Amino acid sequence: MNRLGLVLCALYGTIIAVCVALAMTAGGDPKGRLVFLQLPIALQASALDALGLGWLIERLTWGAAYLALAIPTLTMLYLAGRFVSGRFR
């Protein structure tokens, strides 16, 4: 297991957990909830939209969108950490 890759994944996982927790504490403010829920996956969603693939996630629930976007992101972060640490050995 690569430590840097795991650290990057843990950091992203922490960001997701904090944003979801903040969304749940937004109370009756739907705009605040929306903003906090979309923060961790906004870059990935905008990249899909720029590629013309935004329709793939248009009708997904938040849970499904996180699965569809966060899991590949975690994989890429782990691989990036592995690549970077391999370069400095």
N, C-alpha and C positions, 0 to 999 in steps of 0.2 A: 504494500500500500504506500502510495506517495503522500508524504506529509503536506507538501505545499498544495497539492490537489485537494486533499481533505480539508485544509484550512480555508481554501477558496470556497469549497462547497458549504462548509460550516458558516462562513460569513454570509453567503447568499441565503442559506436556510434561516439564519438569524434575522436577516432583513425581511424575509417572507413572514416569519413568525411575528415580528414587531408590527409590520404593516397590517396583518390580519387582526392582531389584537387591538390596534388602534381603530380599525374599521368596526370592530365589534363594540368598542366603547364610544363610538360616534353617536350612539343613542338614536334619536329620531331624525338625524341629519343625513338624508340619502346622498347628498352631494359629497359630503365628507367621507361617507362609507365608500362611495364609488372611487374617489381619488385614492384612498388608502389601499383598496383592493387592486387597483390597476397599476400602482407604482412598481411592484416587483416584476411585472410581466410586460410593462409598457414598451420597452425597447424591442423585445422579441415580437410583440404584436405589430409594432410599426414597421419592423423589418419584413414581416410577412406581407403587410399591406403594400409596402414599396415594391415587393416582388410580384404583386398582383394576386397574392394568395390569402388576402384578408378574409375572403368569404369562408375559408376553412374554419375560422374561429368565431364568426359572427354570432352564431346562435348557441354557442356553448355556454353551459353554466360556469360559474366561477371555479368550481372544483375541477370540472373537465378542462377548462382553460389553463389552470395551474398544472394539471397533469400533462397536457399537451405541450406546454411551453417551458415549464420549470424543469421537468425531467431531462429534456435534451440540453437545457442550459447547465444543469448540474454535471451532466456528462462532459460537456465541452469545457467547463471550468476545471474538472478533474484532469482531463487530458492536457489542458493548457498548463496546469501546475506541474504535471509530469514532464511535459516538454521543456518547460523553463528550468526545472531542477535538473533535468538530464543535460541541459546545455552547460550548466555551471559545475558539473562534476569533473 
